[in-house]
Amino acid sequence: IVFNPANSATKVIPTSALTLTFSEDFYADVISADDVIIAYVDNTNVSSFVYLKTGGTTTATSTDVDFTASISGKVITIVPSKALESSQIYFYGMKRTVEDINMQPIVLDVVGKTYASFTVADITAPKIVSWTPNTTGTSKTAAMSVTFDSNVVVSTGSVVIRREDGTIFQTVSGSGLSIDTDKKTLKIAHNDFEILTSYFVEVGASAIVDESGNPNALFNDPTPEKGWLFTTKDTYELTATALTPMGDNTSRNVNLTMTFNKVPATRASDRYLAVYKADGTAVAQFAGNEVVVSGTTATFPTMGLDANQAYYARVEANIFADLPGNKFAGIMDNSWAFSTVNNISPKVVTLAPADNLTSVDTQTSSLVMTFDRNIALGSGSIALRYADGSLVEEVMAKDALVNGMTLTIKLTKSLMVHKEYYVIVPAGAVTNTEITKDPFAGILNTYTWNFTTATDLTAPTAIYTPNGTTTPTTDSHPSLQMTFNEDVTVATGNVKIYKASDNTVVATIPVTAAMLSGKTVSLTYASGLERSTNYYVLVDGGVVKDLAGNAFAGVTASTTWTFKTGADWKTPVVPEISDSQFKVYPNPFVDYVTVSNASELSKVVVSNIAGQIVKEVVNPESTIQLNELRSGVYFISLYQDGAVLKTVKLLKR
């Protein structure tokens, strides 16, 4: 007997039928070798000859499972009355003796010969049994994890952390998910939670899978009784994350500001910020309740300072507190130090485009200068010129834009391809921002700020052949070509031919350097196309690039490149095929035949003895199912691109 599922098989589908296929005809009883048969095995009694059990580790310790049985020729089929249980071991086989025509009985209770066991696939989704955090007063950095009832691994889904109002705080997937050493706990890396905020968590379907590949079910119940909910607390101290001004070049009229890690909700009227000169002389003092708070930033009143002078500021402890009452510790050393500007001219720090830069984008619409200090607009005109000195465009300094230390000069004319330019900026085009306006020295020569535009920033385009036409009627492999408007080089990517009627891919063609000649890519492919059929072609973006490195955009629409094949093919020239290359077996057969090297065939045609086609299989696999045929003589013909390679006579039992 051949068992299916085989003995010791695992991961058997729960809805599988079980078959016992005998090597020869068999009977309930035979009284002589002259074929005088006392009893047949048929559909009325076959159930009494076989069994199906589960629940134990052996047939003796297992119990019967309800089933129906049927017999067809040499095959007994057992169909369980309900789906088999996940991960359960089952036993099935013969419980009564049968004989062949020569009265040779089968020997019962022989493992693998008269009975077999198998294990049903695990199809039970992993279930969540616990999660953390799940209380109020959760820390902003609390570890997040969820534990399942079986071993799991990270899959393709995600975990979504939502605020109480449903808005998403964070979506965690990929490297943000990991499995703990117990193999059952999913750890979730998250950003620091917002303080005093209620959250609920969704564990997305397929965030993890168990060791059998079963994904978890979606877990997104926002109710306190069933879902994953928690609320954060605020126990960390109020700290200053930025202090302004800091360092050199502070304006003489300035507002001191402090930016905190959270909102300074309360300000004390009896606690102060004080400003001192470097020698300890007190300059100004402001109470906490004098500041203006915007978000997390506290701004003190404007104060006037001396030029070219060093200062430091001190802030008393407890001058500020957050809403839960966490207080600011203060700044009582000299770490908040700054000095005022010393009335010198602005100096250039960076230019954009940079000096001597090549391949500048012709779409550049502005010239940008960044200085070492805040600037104000001056006078004069800024000129952009070609390398030969001819004027491109002139912009008045007063029409430029200032943002702190940055000057932006807007251009109204486009730059030309592969041209050399230089910029002249007159002295006094900008000044510093102090009371005494010291002017910028200017850029007055042709070599301090010059640049060259790129040669080519335009991606190549193509025309396609054939396109919108019917190909010659004798060609099952129409020649496909892409002809570009400039020389290109092959990069990486594929061209795919789709059958228009069902959008299936019939050929995937990797583009290689051998297909390129100058501006033309000629595509070759192995699979023949069908007659009188509409096709379209898609091309990966970046499959080729021009000599400047601009990538071809590709073909993404099914209407861009289309064609229809002709109504007939020419007879192909087929190489000589040896009989050993293609074999058809078994012969005689019962339900199916196997064809070796079937992947090299375009189709298989089965005809009856009268020459009528009874079955045709395009692009066949190795196994050809023929169980629907009646007993008799048939012929199977093997085709390759329209030519018959071999015909075999078959006998169906």
Secondary structure as a PSIPRED ss2 file (coil, helix, strand):
# PSIPRED VFORMAT (PSIPRED V4.0)

   1 I C   1.000  0.000  0.000
   2 V E   0.000  0.000  1.000
   3 F E   0.000  0.000  1.000
   4 N E   0.000  0.000  1.000
   5 P C   1.000  0.000  0.000
   6 A C   1.000  0.000  0.000
   7 N C   1.000  0.000  0.000
   8 S C   1.000  0.000  0.000
   9 A E   0.000  0.000  1.000
  10 T E   0.000  0.000  1.000
  11 K E   0.000  0.000  1.000
  12 V E   0.000  0.000  1.000
  13 I C   1.000  0.000  0.000
  14 P C   1.000  0.000  0.000
  15 T C   1.000  0.000  0.000
  16 S C   1.000  0.000  0.000
  17 A C   1.000  0.000  0.000
  18 L E   0.000  0.000  1.000
  19 T E   0.000  0.000  1.000
  20 L E   0.000  0.000  1.000
  21 T E   0.000  0.000  1.000
  22 F C   1.000  0.000  0.000
  23 S C   1.000  0.000  0.000
  24 E C   1.000  0.000  0.000
  25 D C   1.000  0.000  0.000
  26 F C   1.000  0.000  0.000
  27 Y E   0.000  0.000  1.000
  28 A C   1.000  0.000  0.000
  29 D E   0.000  0.000  1.000
  30 V E   0.000  0.000  1.000
  31 I C   1.000  0.000  0.000
  32 S C   1.000  0.000  0.000
  33 A C   1.000  0.000  0.000
  34 D C   1.000  0.000  0.000
  35 D C   1.000  0.000  0.000
  36 V C   1.000  0.000  0.000
  37 I E   0.000  0.000  1.000
  38 I E   0.000  0.000  1.000
  39 A E   0.000  0.000  1.000
  40 Y C   1.000  0.000  0.000
  41 V C   1.000  0.000  0.000
  42 D C   1.000  0.000  0.000
  43 N C   1.000  0.000  0.000
  44 T C   1.000  0.000  0.000
  45 N C   1.000  0.000  0.000
  46 V H   0.000  1.000  0.000
  47 S H   0.000  1.000  0.000
  48 S H   0.000  1.000  0.000
  49 F C   1.000  0.000  0.000
  50 V E   0.000  0.000  1.000
  51 Y E   0.000  0.000  1.000
  52 L E   0.000  0.000  1.000
  53 K E   0.000  0.000  1.000
  54 T E   0.000  0.000  1.000
  55 G C   1.000  0.000  0.000
  56 G C   1.000  0.000  0.000
  57 T C   1.000  0.000  0.000
  58 T C   1.000  0.000  0.000
  59 T C   1.000  0.000  0.000
  60 A C   1.000  0.000  0.000
  61 T C   1.000  0.000  0.000
  62 S C   1.000  0.000  0.000
  63 T E   0.000  0.000  1.000
  64 D E   0.000  0.000  1.000
  65 V C   1.000  0.000  0.000
  66 D C   1.000  0.000  0.000
  67 F E   0.000  0.000  1.000
  68 T E   0.000  0.000  1.000
  69 A E   0.000  0.000  1.000
  70 S E   0.000  0.000  1.000
  71 I E   0.000  0.000  1.000
  72 S E   0.000  0.000  1.000
  73 G C   1.000  0.000  0.000
  74 K C   1.000  0.000  0.000
  75 V E   0.000  0.000  1.000
  76 I E   0.000  0.000  1.000
  77 T E   0.000  0.000  1.000
  78 I E   0.000  0.000  1.000
  79 V E   0.000  0.000  1.000
  80 P E   0.000  0.000  1.000
  81 S C   1.000  0.000  0.000
  82 K C   1.000  0.000  0.000
  83 A C   1.000  0.000  0.000
  84 L C   1.000  0.000  0.000
  85 E C   1.000  0.000  0.000
  86 S C   1.000  0.000  0.000
  87 S C   1.000  0.000  0.000
  88 Q C   1.000  0.000  0.000
  89 I E   0.000  0.000  1.000
  90 Y E   0.000  0.000  1.000
  91 F E   0.000  0.000  1.000
  92 Y E   0.000  0.000  1.000
  93 G E   0.000  0.000  1.000
  94 M E   0.000  0.000  1.000
  95 K C   1.000  0.000  0.000
  96 R C   1.000  0.000  0.000
  97 T C   1.000  0.000  0.000
  98 V C   1.000  0.000  0.000
  99 E E   0.000  0.000  1.000
 100 D C   1.000  0.000  0.000
 101 I C   1.000  0.000  0.000
 102 N C   1.000  0.000  0.000
 103 M C   1.000  0.000  0.000
 104 Q C   1.000  0.000  0.000
 105 P E   0.000  0.000  1.000
 106 I C   1.000  0.000  0.000
 107 V C   1.000  0.000  0.000
 108 L C   1.000  0.000  0.000
 109 D C   1.000  0.000  0.000
 110 V C   1.000  0.000  0.000
 111 V E   0.000  0.000  1.000
 112 G C   1.000  0.000  0.000
 113 K C   1.000  0.000  0.000
 114 T C   1.000  0.000  0.000
 115 Y E   0.000  0.000  1.000
 116 A E   0.000  0.000  1.000
 117 S E   0.000  0.000  1.000
 118 F E   0.000  0.000  1.000
 119 T E   0.000  0.000  1.000
 120 V E   0.000  0.000  1.000
 121 A C   1.000  0.000  0.000
 122 D C   1.000  0.000  0.000
 123 I C   1.000  0.000  0.000
 124 T C   1.000  0.000  0.000
 125 A C   1.000  0.000  0.000
 126 P C   1.000  0.000  0.000
 127 K C   1.000  0.000  0.000
 128 I E   0.000  0.000  1.000
 129 V E   0.000  0.000  1.000
 130 S E   0.000  0.000  1.000
 131 W E   0.000  0.000  1.000
 132 T E   0.000  0.000  1.000
 133 P C   1.000  0.000  0.000
 134 N C   1.000  0.000  0.000
 135 T C   1.000  0.000  0.000
 136 T C   1.000  0.000  0.000
 137 G C   1.000  0.000  0.000
 138 T E   0.000  0.000  1.000
 139 S C   1.000  0.000  0.000
 140 K C   1.000  0.000  0.000
 141 T C   1.000  0.000  0.000
 142 A C   1.000  0.000  0.000
 143 A C   1.000  0.000  0.000
 144 M E   0.000  0.000  1.000
 145 S E   0.000  0.000  1.000
 146 V E   0.000  0.000  1.000
 147 T E   0.000  0.000  1.000
 148 F E   0.000  0.000  1.000
 149 D C   1.000  0.000  0.000
 150 S C   1.000  0.000  0.000
 151 N C   1.000  0.000  0.000
 152 V E   0.000  0.000  1.000
 153 V E   0.000  0.000  1.000
 154 V E   0.000  0.000  1.000
 155 S C   1.000  0.000  0.000
 156 T C   1.000  0.000  0.000
 157 G C   1.000  0.000  0.000
 158 S C   1.000  0.000  0.000
 159 V E   0.000  0.000  1.000
 160 V E   0.000  0.000  1.000
 161 I E   0.000  0.000  1.000
 162 R E   0.000  0.000  1.000
 163 R E   0.000  0.000  1.000
 164 E C   1.000  0.000  0.000
 165 D C   1.000  0.000  0.000
 166 G C   1.000  0.000  0.000
 167 T C   1.000  0.000  0.000
 168 I E   0.000  0.000  1.000
 169 F E   0.000  0.000  1.000
 170 Q E   0.000  0.000  1.000
 171 T E   0.000  0.000  1.000
 172 V E   0.000  0.000  1.000
 173 S C   1.000  0.000  0.000
 174 G H   0.000  1.000  0.000
 175 S H   0.000  1.000  0.000
 176 G H   0.000  1.000  0.000
 177 L E   0.000  0.000  1.000
 178 S E   0.000  0.000  1.000
 179 I E   0.000  0.000  1.000
 180 D C   1.000  0.000  0.000
 181 T C   1.000  0.000  0.000
 182 D C   1.000  0.000  0.000
 183 K C   1.000  0.000  0.000
 184 K C   1.000  0.000  0.000
 185 T E   0.000  0.000  1.000
 186 L E   0.000  0.000  1.000
 187 K E   0.000  0.000  1.000
 188 I E   0.000  0.000  1.000
 189 A C   1.000  0.000  0.000
 190 H C   1.000  0.000  0.000
 191 N C   1.000  0.000  0.000
 192 D C   1.000  0.000  0.000
 193 F C   1.000  0.000  0.000
 194 E C   1.000  0.000  0.000
 195 I C   1.000  0.000  0.000
 196 L C   1.000  0.000  0.000
 197 T C   1.000  0.000  0.000
 198 S E   0.000  0.000  1.000
 199 Y E   0.000  0.000  1.000
 200 F E   0.000  0.000  1.000
 201 V E   0.000  0.000  1.000
 202 E E   0.000  0.000  1.000
 203 V E   0.000  0.000  1.000
 204 G C   1.000  0.000  0.000
 205 A C   1.000  0.000  0.000
 206 S C   1.000  0.000  0.000
 207 A C   1.000  0.000  0.000
 208 I E   0.000  0.000  1.000
 209 V E   0.000  0.000  1.000
 210 D E   0.000  0.000  1.000
 211 E C   1.000  0.000  0.000
 212 S C   1.000  0.000  0.000
 213 G C   1.000  0.000  0.000
 214 N C   1.000  0.000  0.000
 215 P E   0.000  0.000  1.000
 216 N C   1.000  0.000  0.000
 217 A C   1.000  0.000  0.000
 218 L C   1.000  0.000  0.000
 219 F E   0.000  0.000  1.000
 220 N C   1.000  0.000  0.000
 221 D C   1.000  0.000  0.000
 222 P C   1.000  0.000  0.000
 223 T C   1.000  0.000  0.000
 224 P C   1.000  0.000  0.000
 225 E C   1.000  0.000  0.000
 226 K C   1.000  0.000  0.000
 227 G C   1.000  0.000  0.000
 228 W E   0.000  0.000  1.000
 229 L E   0.000  0.000  1.000
 230 F E   0.000  0.000  1.000
 231 T E   0.000  0.000  1.000
 232 T E   0.000  0.000  1.000
 233 K C   1.000  0.000  0.000
 234 D C   1.000  0.000  0.000
 235 T C   1.000  0.000  0.000
 236 Y C   1.000  0.000  0.000
 237 E C   1.000  0.000  0.000
 238 L C   1.000  0.000  0.000
 239 T C   1.000  0.000  0.000
 240 A E   0.000  0.000  1.000
 241 T E   0.000  0.000  1.000
 242 A E   0.000  0.000  1.000
 243 L E   0.000  0.000  1.000
 244 T E   0.000  0.000  1.000
 245 P C   1.000  0.000  0.000
 246 M C   1.000  0.000  0.000
 247 G E   0.000  0.000  1.000
 248 D E   0.000  0.000  1.000
 249 N E   0.000  0.000  1.000
 250 T E   0.000  0.000  1.000
 251 S C   1.000  0.000  0.000
 252 R C   1.000  0.000  0.000
 253 N E   0.000  0.000  1.000
 254 V E   0.000  0.000  1.000
 255 N E   0.000  0.000  1.000
 256 L E   0.000  0.000  1.000
 257 T E   0.000  0.000  1.000
 258 M E   0.000  0.000  1.000
 259 T E   0.000  0.000  1.000
 260 F E   0.000  0.000  1.000
 261 N C   1.000  0.000  0.000
 262 K C   1.000  0.000  0.000
 263 V C   1.000  0.000  0.000
 264 P C   1.000  0.000  0.000
 265 A C   1.000  0.000  0.000
 266 T E   0.000  0.000  1.000
 267 R E   0.000  0.000  1.000
 268 A C   1.000  0.000  0.000
 269 S C   1.000  0.000  0.000
 270 D C   1.000  0.000  0.000
 271 R C   1.000  0.000  0.000
 272 Y E   0.000  0.000  1.000
 273 L E   0.000  0.000  1.000
 274 A E   0.000  0.000  1.000
 275 V E   0.000  0.000  1.000
 276 Y E   0.000  0.000  1.000
 277 K E   0.000  0.000  1.000
 278 A C   1.000  0.000  0.000
 279 D C   1.000  0.000  0.000
 280 G C   1.000  0.000  0.000
 281 T C   1.000  0.000  0.000
 282 A E   0.000  0.000  1.000
 283 V E   0.000  0.000  1.000
 284 A E   0.000  0.000  1.000
 285 Q E   0.000  0.000  1.000
 286 F E   0.000  0.000  1.000
 287 A E   0.000  0.000  1.000
 288 G H   0.000  1.000  0.000
 289 N H   0.000  1.000  0.000
 290 E H   0.000  1.000  0.000
 291 V C   1.000  0.000  0.000
 292 V E   0.000  0.000  1.000
 293 V E   0.000  0.000  1.000
 294 S E   0.000  0.000  1.000
 295 G C   1.000  0.000  0.000
 296 T C   1.000  0.000  0.000
 297 T E   0.000  0.000  1.000
 298 A E   0.000  0.000  1.000
 299 T E   0.000  0.000  1.000
 300 F E   0.000  0.000  1.000
 301 P E   0.000  0.000  1.000
 302 T E   0.000  0.000  1.000
 303 M E   0.000  0.000  1.000
 304 G E   0.000  0.000  1.000
 305 L C   1.000  0.000  0.000
 306 D C   1.000  0.000  0.000
 307 A C   1.000  0.000  0.000
 308 N C   1.000  0.000  0.000
 309 Q C   1.000  0.000  0.000
 310 A E   0.000  0.000  1.000
 311 Y E   0.000  0.000  1.000
 312 Y E   0.000  0.000  1.000
 313 A E   0.000  0.000  1.000
 314 R E   0.000  0.000  1.000
 315 V E   0.000  0.000  1.000
 316 E C   1.000  0.000  0.000
 317 A C   1.000  0.000  0.000
 318 N C   1.000  0.000  0.000
 319 I C   1.000  0.000  0.000
 320 F E   0.000  0.000  1.000
 321 A E   0.000  0.000  1.000
 322 D C   1.000  0.000  0.000
 323 L C   1.000  0.000  0.000
 324 P C   1.000  0.000  0.000
 325 G C   1.000  0.000  0.000
 326 N C   1.000  0.000  0.000
 327 K E   0.000  0.000  1.000
 328 F C   1.000  0.000  0.000
 329 A C   1.000  0.000  0.000
 330 G C   1.000  0.000  0.000
 331 I E   0.000  0.000  1.000
 332 M E   0.000  0.000  1.000
 333 D E   0.000  0.000  1.000
 334 N E   0.000  0.000  1.000
 335 S E   0.000  0.000  1.000
 336 W E   0.000  0.000  1.000
 337 A E   0.000  0.000  1.000
 338 F E   0.000  0.000  1.000
 339 S E   0.000  0.000  1.000
 340 T E   0.000  0.000  1.000
 341 V C   1.000  0.000  0.000
 342 N C   1.000  0.000  0.000
 343 N C   1.000  0.000  0.000
 344 I C   1.000  0.000  0.000
 345 S C   1.000  0.000  0.000
 346 P C   1.000  0.000  0.000
 347 K C   1.000  0.000  0.000
 348 V E   0.000  0.000  1.000
 349 V E   0.000  0.000  1.000
 350 T E   0.000  0.000  1.000
 351 L E   0.000  0.000  1.000
 352 A E   0.000  0.000  1.000
 353 P C   1.000  0.000  0.000
 354 A C   1.000  0.000  0.000
 355 D C   1.000  0.000  0.000
 356 N C   1.000  0.000  0.000
 357 L E   0.000  0.000  1.000
 358 T E   0.000  0.000  1.000
 359 S E   0.000  0.000  1.000
 360 V E   0.000  0.000  1.000
 361 D C   1.000  0.000  0.000
 362 T C   1.000  0.000  0.000
 363 Q C   1.000  0.000  0.000
 364 T C   1.000  0.000  0.000
 365 S C   1.000  0.000  0.000
 366 S E   0.000  0.000  1.000
 367 L E   0.000  0.000  1.000
 368 V E   0.000  0.000  1.000
 369 M E   0.000  0.000  1.000
 370 T E   0.000  0.000  1.000
 371 F E   0.000  0.000  1.000
 372 D C   1.000  0.000  0.000
 373 R C   1.000  0.000  0.000
 374 N C   1.000  0.000  0.000
 375 I E   0.000  0.000  1.000
 376 A E   0.000  0.000  1.000
 377 L E   0.000  0.000  1.000
 378 G C   1.000  0.000  0.000
 379 S C   1.000  0.000  0.000
 380 G C   1.000  0.000  0.000
 381 S E   0.000  0.000  1.000
 382 I E   0.000  0.000  1.000
 383 A E   0.000  0.000  1.000
 384 L E   0.000  0.000  1.000
 385 R E   0.000  0.000  1.000
 386 Y E   0.000  0.000  1.000
 387 A C   1.000  0.000  0.000
 388 D C   1.000  0.000  0.000
 389 G C   1.000  0.000  0.000
 390 S C   1.000  0.000  0.000
 391 L E   0.000  0.000  1.000
 392 V E   0.000  0.000  1.000
 393 E E   0.000  0.000  1.000
 394 E E   0.000  0.000  1.000
 395 V E   0.000  0.000  1.000
 396 M E   0.000  0.000  1.000
 397 A H   0.000  1.000  0.000
 398 K H   0.000  1.000  0.000
 399 D H   0.000  1.000  0.000
 400 A C   1.000  0.000  0.000
 401 L E   0.000  0.000  1.000
 402 V E   0.000  0.000  1.000
 403 N E   0.000  0.000  1.000
 404 G C   1.000  0.000  0.000
 405 M C   1.000  0.000  0.000
 406 T E   0.000  0.000  1.000
 407 L E   0.000  0.000  1.000
 408 T E   0.000  0.000  1.000
 409 I E   0.000  0.000  1.000
 410 K E   0.000  0.000  1.000
 411 L C   1.000  0.000  0.000
 412 T C   1.000  0.000  0.000
 413 K C   1.000  0.000  0.000
 414 S C   1.000  0.000  0.000
 415 L C   1.000  0.000  0.000
 416 M C   1.000  0.000  0.000
 417 V C   1.000  0.000  0.000
 418 H C   1.000  0.000  0.000
 419 K C   1.000  0.000  0.000
 420 E E   0.000  0.000  1.000
 421 Y E   0.000  0.000  1.000
 422 Y E   0.000  0.000  1.000
 423 V E   0.000  0.000  1.000
 424 I E   0.000  0.000  1.000
 425 V E   0.000  0.000  1.000
 426 P C   1.000  0.000  0.000
 427 A C   1.000  0.000  0.000
 428 G C   1.000  0.000  0.000
 429 A C   1.000  0.000  0.000
 430 V E   0.000  0.000  1.000
 431 T E   0.000  0.000  1.000
 432 N E   0.000  0.000  1.000
 433 T C   1.000  0.000  0.000
 434 E C   1.000  0.000  0.000
 435 I C   1.000  0.000  0.000
 436 T C   1.000  0.000  0.000
 437 K C   1.000  0.000  0.000
 438 D C   1.000  0.000  0.000
 439 P E   0.000  0.000  1.000
 440 F C   1.000  0.000  0.000
 441 A C   1.000  0.000  0.000
 442 G C   1.000  0.000  0.000
 443 I E   0.000  0.000  1.000
 444 L C   1.000  0.000  0.000
 445 N C   1.000  0.000  0.000
 446 T C   1.000  0.000  0.000
 447 Y C   1.000  0.000  0.000
 448 T C   1.000  0.000  0.000
 449 W C   1.000  0.000  0.000
 450 N E   0.000  0.000  1.000
 451 F E   0.000  0.000  1.000
 452 T E   0.000  0.000  1.000
 453 T E   0.000  0.000  1.000
 454 A C   1.000  0.000  0.000
 455 T C   1.000  0.000  0.000
 456 D C   1.000  0.000  0.000
 457 L C   1.000  0.000  0.000
 458 T C   1.000  0.000  0.000
 459 A C   1.000  0.000  0.000
 460 P C   1.000  0.000  0.000
 461 T C   1.000  0.000  0.000
 462 A E   0.000  0.000  1.000
 463 I E   0.000  0.000  1.000
 464 Y E   0.000  0.000  1.000
 465 T E   0.000  0.000  1.000
 466 P C   1.000  0.000  0.000
 467 N C   1.000  0.000  0.000
 468 G C   1.000  0.000  0.000
 469 T E   0.000  0.000  1.000
 470 T E   0.000  0.000  1.000
 471 T C   1.000  0.000  0.000
 472 P C   1.000  0.000  0.000
 473 T C   1.000  0.000  0.000
 474 T C   1.000  0.000  0.000
 475 D C   1.000  0.000  0.000
 476 S C   1.000  0.000  0.000
 477 H C   1.000  0.000  0.000
 478 P C   1.000  0.000  0.000
 479 S C   1.000  0.000  0.000
 480 L E   0.000  0.000  1.000
 481 Q E   0.000  0.000  1.000
 482 M E   0.000  0.000  1.000
 483 T E   0.000  0.000  1.000
 484 F E   0.000  0.000  1.000
 485 N C   1.000  0.000  0.000
 486 E C   1.000  0.000  0.000
 487 D C   1.000  0.000  0.000
 488 V E   0.000  0.000  1.000
 489 T E   0.000  0.000  1.000
 490 V E   0.000  0.000  1.000
 491 A C   1.000  0.000  0.000
 492 T C   1.000  0.000  0.000
 493 G C   1.000  0.000  0.000
 494 N E   0.000  0.000  1.000
 495 V E   0.000  0.000  1.000
 496 K E   0.000  0.000  1.000
 497 I E   0.000  0.000  1.000
 498 Y E   0.000  0.000  1.000
 499 K E   0.000  0.000  1.000
 500 A C   1.000  0.000  0.000
 501 S C   1.000  0.000  0.000
 502 D C   1.000  0.000  0.000
 503 N C   1.000  0.000  0.000
 504 T E   0.000  0.000  1.000
 505 V E   0.000  0.000  1.000
 506 V E   0.000  0.000  1.000
 507 A E   0.000  0.000  1.000
 508 T E   0.000  0.000  1.000
 509 I E   0.000  0.000  1.000
 510 P E   0.000  0.000  1.000
 511 V C   1.000  0.000  0.000
 512 T C   1.000  0.000  0.000
 513 A H   0.000  1.000  0.000
 514 A H   0.000  1.000  0.000
 515 M H   0.000  1.000  0.000
 516 L E   0.000  0.000  1.000
 517 S E   0.000  0.000  1.000
 518 G C   1.000  0.000  0.000
 519 K C   1.000  0.000  0.000
 520 T E   0.000  0.000  1.000
 521 V E   0.000  0.000  1.000
 522 S E   0.000  0.000  1.000
 523 L E   0.000  0.000  1.000
 524 T C   1.000  0.000  0.000
 525 Y C   1.000  0.000  0.000
 526 A C   1.000  0.000  0.000
 527 S C   1.000  0.000  0.000
 528 G C   1.000  0.000  0.000
 529 L C   1.000  0.000  0.000
 530 E C   1.000  0.000  0.000
 531 R C   1.000  0.000  0.000
 532 S C   1.000  0.000  0.000
 533 T C   1.000  0.000  0.000
 534 N E   0.000  0.000  1.000
 535 Y E   0.000  0.000  1.000
 536 Y E   0.000  0.000  1.000
 537 V E   0.000  0.000  1.000
 538 L E   0.000  0.000  1.000
 539 V E   0.000  0.000  1.000
 540 D C   1.000  0.000  0.000
 541 G C   1.000  0.000  0.000
 542 G C   1.000  0.000  0.000
 543 V C   1.000  0.000  0.000
 544 V E   0.000  0.000  1.000
 545 K E   0.000  0.000  1.000
 546 D E   0.000  0.000  1.000
 547 L C   1.000  0.000  0.000
 548 A C   1.000  0.000  0.000
 549 G C   1.000  0.000  0.000
 550 N C   1.000  0.000  0.000
 551 A E   0.000  0.000  1.000
 552 F C   1.000  0.000  0.000
 553 A C   1.000  0.000  0.000
 554 G C   1.000  0.000  0.000
 555 V E   0.000  0.000  1.000
 556 T C   1.000  0.000  0.000
 557 A C   1.000  0.000  0.000
 558 S C   1.000  0.000  0.000
 559 T C   1.000  0.000  0.000
 560 T C   1.000  0.000  0.000
 561 W C   1.000  0.000  0.000
 562 T E   0.000  0.000  1.000
 563 F E   0.000  0.000  1.000
 564 K E   0.000  0.000  1.000
 565 T C   1.000  0.000  0.000
 566 G C   1.000  0.000  0.000
 567 A C   1.000  0.000  0.000
 568 D C   1.000  0.000  0.000
 569 W C   1.000  0.000  0.000
 570 K C   1.000  0.000  0.000
 571 T C   1.000  0.000  0.000
 572 P C   1.000  0.000  0.000
 573 V C   1.000  0.000  0.000
 574 V C   1.000  0.000  0.000
 575 P C   1.000  0.000  0.000
 576 E C   1.000  0.000  0.000
 577 I C   1.000  0.000  0.000
 578 S C   1.000  0.000  0.000
 579 D C   1.000  0.000  0.000
 580 S C   1.000  0.000  0.000
 581 Q C   1.000  0.000  0.000
 582 F C   1.000  0.000  0.000
 583 K C   1.000  0.000  0.000
 584 V E   0.000  0.000  1.000
 585 Y E   0.000  0.000  1.000
 586 P C   1.000  0.000  0.000
 587 N C   1.000  0.000  0.000
 588 P C   1.000  0.000  0.000
 589 F E   0.000  0.000  1.000
 590 V C   1.000  0.000  0.000
 591 D C   1.000  0.000  0.000
 592 Y E   0.000  0.000  1.000
 593 V E   0.000  0.000  1.000
 594 T E   0.000  0.000  1.000
 595 V E   0.000  0.000  1.000
 596 S C   1.000  0.000  0.000
 597 N C   1.000  0.000  0.000
 598 A H   0.000  1.000  0.000
 599 S H   0.000  1.000  0.000
 600 E H   0.000  1.000  0.000
 601 L C   1.000  0.000  0.000
 602 S C   1.000  0.000  0.000
 603 K E   0.000  0.000  1.000
 604 V E   0.000  0.000  1.000
 605 V E   0.000  0.000  1.000
 606 V E   0.000  0.000  1.000
 607 S E   0.000  0.000  1.000
 608 N E   0.000  0.000  1.000
 609 I C   1.000  0.000  0.000
 610 A C   1.000  0.000  0.000
 611 G C   1.000  0.000  0.000
 612 Q C   1.000  0.000  0.000
 613 I E   0.000  0.000  1.000
 614 V E   0.000  0.000  1.000
 615 K E   0.000  0.000  1.000
 616 E E   0.000  0.000  1.000
 617 V E   0.000  0.000  1.000
 618 V E   0.000  0.000  1.000
 619 N C   1.000  0.000  0.000
 620 P C   1.000  0.000  0.000
 621 E C   1.000  0.000  0.000
 622 S C   1.000  0.000  0.000
 623 T E   0.000  0.000  1.000
 624 I E   0.000  0.000  1.000
 625 Q E   0.000  0.000  1.000
 626 L C   1.000  0.000  0.000
 627 N C   1.000  0.000  0.000
 628 E C   1.000  0.000  0.000
 629 L C   1.000  0.000  0.000
 630 R C   1.000  0.000  0.000
 631 S C   1.000  0.000  0.000
 632 G E   0.000  0.000  1.000
 633 V E   0.000  0.000  1.000
 634 Y E   0.000  0.000  1.000
 635 F E   0.000  0.000  1.000
 636 I E   0.000  0.000  1.000
 637 S E   0.000  0.000  1.000
 638 L E   0.000  0.000  1.000
 639 Y E   0.000  0.000  1.000
 640 Q E   0.000  0.000  1.000
 641 D C   1.000  0.000  0.000
 642 G C   1.000  0.000  0.000
 643 A E   0.000  0.000  1.000
 644 V E   0.000  0.000  1.000
 645 L E   0.000  0.000  1.000
 646 K E   0.000  0.000  1.000
 647 T E   0.000  0.000  1.000
 648 V E   0.000  0.000  1.000
 649 K E   0.000  0.000  1.000
 650 L E   0.000  0.000  1.000
 651 L E   0.000  0.000  1.000
 652 K E   0.000  0.000  1.000
 653 R C   1.000  0.000  0.000
